[in-house]
Amino acid sequence: MQIQLIPANSSHFTLIEELARTIWNKHYVPMIGQEQVDYMLANIYNAQSLQEQTEVKQHRFYLIHANGIPDPIGFISISREKNGDYWIHKFYVLDEYQGKGTGTLVFEAIKQEMQDLTCIRLTVNRGNYKSINFYFKQGFVIEQVADFDIGKGYYMNDFVMVWKKRSTLS
């Protein structure tokens, strides 16, 4: 499989919202329930929020394409915190492309895209065993346990995970 990351802009927000809705409704409803999924989708994936994420918070969104398939199979957003330190804010792939090495290829592409990369952090729901195991296979470790109040009585009960580039010096 070949992966291509296409930088996304405001013209792609509707597409990102549609992908998020499809992926979240399939993957997260059993974990956190439909009401919280609907609340999070409405607050994170509307055009105004996506615009703020890109312009104010400096998140870079990429659409994930595979094997020349015209429609994206997922998306990722990343921000640079400081010299070589990055956050992955979103990393979602359609269910039918999971478990086939897609995520590993995306992670490798991100490592090449971010030339000064030394460290990546992300948050992942503590009940999201499939994703946690994927991140372990990529070399991430759990840095801390964190609960984030997202409003309306909802919380994100997450692990903060970190990947650090291994030194080439012995």
Secondary structure, 3 states (H helix, E strand, C coil): CCEEEEECCHHHHHHHHHHHHHHHHHHCHHHHCHHHHHHHHHHHCCHHHHHHHHHCCCCEEEEEEECCCCCCCEEEEEEEEECCEEEEEEEEECHHHCCCCHHHHHHHHHHHHCCCCCEEEEEEECCCHHHHHHHHHCCCEEEEEEEEEEECCEEEEEEEEEEECCCCCC
